[in-house]
């Protein structure tokens, strides 16, 4: 393949995109989610930008629900922070997080339904917006910056020294003060033991994730699920592996971890719907056979239909399939009968057109 040269744009009006976003966040995200983020990033270059979820949807040819899902995905990934009204349902503000640190860069987004009640968040509220992803318990402590005195006290502890050494060895880098602060947040803020933090880092690195931000996201998720020991963490990882990877394999998505939205679907299928893995894999296989591409949304529609019809076991599926097959045959039979009736109706009107023509000429 020949190389393609790319000339620098002469336009001064540009939107800057973090390389960290391109390298770490974009590859795992749905394409529509990326579109929403880039569009918001573009609008953030305008002064006092105000818009609604519907206006974003119109600009990108998406639905309002698509935009809301995208915003909540980026909130969960801690790329964006979302502020809500008192009902907790309507978004009143978006905070675009600096992916390199915890200092948010913000502008306003006001959905049409809440434009009259919008209030500007304080800097303290901005900080709180990035405390935990969507679905994370409010009980998870917010990360704070430790004082110089606290840092000196921590780093004088032999166990903490060993932890920081092991962590830097796993991640193959020397920690910045902010990264050291994050590791200490796991220990002092989340209450993780040194052994649990070491296992957390080992687990993330073994799955190809070496950024502190990703490791922090997993740590907060574990804390929200009350994981307190290495045994608890290993049990969660085993459950995650047993549930997620068979689904990815059924879809032909191998060699990677499931994305956040994909994981949410799998958790919903197993926990909320209560389906066994055999049932879930059947839905995945039917998805591939029907639309010839992996789609968690399509598989979800199949499982929703089964749930609505009380289908709980593979034998129930066979019974439901038999009903559909019978109905399909009845429909074909009805169409054939209708066609035959039409043909019979037409044959009863087999006119002698020559005689009709002669009779018409005589009348003239």
Buried (B, 14 or more C-beta within 10 A) or exposed (E): EEEEEEEEEEEEEEEEEBEBBEEBBBEBBBEBBBBBBBBBBBBBEEEEBEBBBBBBBBBBEBBBEBBBBBBBBBBBBBBBBBBEBEEEEBBBBBBBBEBEEBEBEBBBBBBEBBEEEBEEBEEEBBBBBBBBBBEBEEEBBEBEEBEEEBBEEBEEEEEBEEBBEBBBEBBEEEBEEEBBBBBBBBBBBBEBBBEBBBBBBBBBBEEEBBBBBBBBBBBBBBBBEEBBEBEBBEEBBEEBEEBBBBBBEBBEBEEEBBBBBBBBBBBBBBEEBEBEBEBBBBBBEBBBEEEEEBBBEBBBEBBBEBBEEEBBEEEBBEEBEEEEEEEEEEEEEEEEEEEEEEEEEEEEEEEEEEEEEEEEEEEE
